[in-house]
Amino acid sequence: MYLIRGIKNIDLYQTKFSDISTVATIGNFDGLHLGHQQIIQTMQREAEDLGLKKLILFTEPHAQEFFAEAAGIQSFKPPRIFPWQEKVRRMKELNVEFAFFLKFNQQLRS
């Protein structure tokens, strides 16, 4: 799996893999419950049918966590099931080729 961390690294990804097309999904994928598994399975089927690689885009921290901190409401922060390293490990097990972690901050919010 190729891990892309931060918007600054997207240029490197595009340069290195310019000839590769992907099917992508966006989500937090914390805990990989049945809904998450369904999304990933759908992505895997699409990738196989179209001959594409798989890419998952994560935001870190969770958007809900960002907004809770911005509002000063710590009790609204969602609990974490998996740290990002565990998410990467799980996605690797599911044969996802690319994981892109984008920092959820004020710039992204805008």
C-alpha positions in Angstrom: 0.0 0.0 0.0 1.2 3.5 -0.8 0.4 6.0 2.0 0.0 9.6 1.1 0.0 11.9 4.1 -1.0 15.5 3.6 -1.9 17.7 0.7 1.7 18.6 0.1 2.4 15.0 -0.9 -0.3 14.8 -3.5 2.0 16.2 -6.2 4.5 13.4 -5.5 1.7 10.8 -5.8 0.5 12.3 -9.1 4.1 12.3 -10.5 4.9 8.8 -9.3 1.6 7.2 -10.3 0.4 9.4 -13.2 -0.4 6.4 -15.3 -2.6 4.7 -12.7 -6.3 5.3 -12.5 -8.2 4.7 -9.3 -11.6 4.2 -7.9 -11.9 6.0 -4.6 -14.0 6.4 -1.5 -14.0 8.9 1.3 -14.7 8.1 4.9 -13.4 7.7 8.4 -13.6 3.9 8.5 -13.1 3.8 12.2 -13.9 0.3 13.4 -14.8 -1.1 9.9 -18.5 -1.9 10.8 -20.8 -3.6 8.3 -21.6 -0.3 6.5 -17.9 0.4 6.0 -17.3 -3.2 4.8 -20.1 -2.7 2.2 -18.6 0.5 0.9 -15.2 -1.1 0.6 -16.6 -4.2 -1.1 -18.5 -2.0 -3.6 -15.2 -0.1 -4.3 -13.4 -3.4 -4.7 -16.0 -4.7 -7.2 -15.9 -1.5 -9.2 -12.1 -1.5 -9.3 -12.0 -5.1 -10.5 -14.7 -4.5 -13.1 -12.9 -1.5 -14.5 -9.3 -2.6 -14.0 -8.5 0.2 -11.5 -6.6 0.5 -8.3 -8.3 1.3 -5.0 -7.8 4.5 -3.0 -9.3 5.5 0.3 -9.3 9.1 1.5 -9.4 9.7 5.2 -9.5 13.0 7.1 -7.6 13.3 10.3 -8.8 14.3 12.8 -12.4 13.2 12.3 -14.5 16.2 11.1 -16.7 15.9 14.2 -13.7 16.1 16.4 -12.4 19.2 14.6 -15.8 21.0 15.0 -16.1 20.0 18.7 -12.7 21.4 19.4 -13.4 24.5 17.5 -16.6 25.1 19.5 -14.9 24.1 22.8 -17.2 21.2 23.3 -15.0 18.3 24.3 -17.9 16.0 25.1 -18.9 15.9 21.4 -15.6 14.4 20.3 -16.3 11.0 18.8 -14.5 8.1 20.5 -11.7 6.5 18.5 -11.8 2.8 17.8 -8.7 2.6 15.6 -5.7 5.0 15.4 -4.7 5.8 11.9 -2.0 3.2 11.9 -4.5 0.5 12.5 -6.7 1.8 9.7 -3.8 1.5 7.3 -3.1 -2.0 8.5 -6.7 -3.0 7.9 -6.9 -1.4 4.5 -3.7 -3.2 3.5 -5.3 -6.5 4.5 -8.2 -5.6 2.2 -5.8 -5.0 -0.7 -6.4 -1.3 -0.9 -3.4 0.1 -2.9 -3.5 3.7 -1.8 -4.5 5.5 1.4 -4.6 9.3 1.4 -4.7 11.1 4.8 -5.8 14.7 4.5 -5.6 16.9 7.6 -9.0 18.2 8.5 -8.3 21.8 9.4 -9.7 25.3 8.9 -8.4 25.4 5.3 -10.1 22.2 4.4 -13.3 23.3 6.2 -13.4 26.3 3.9 
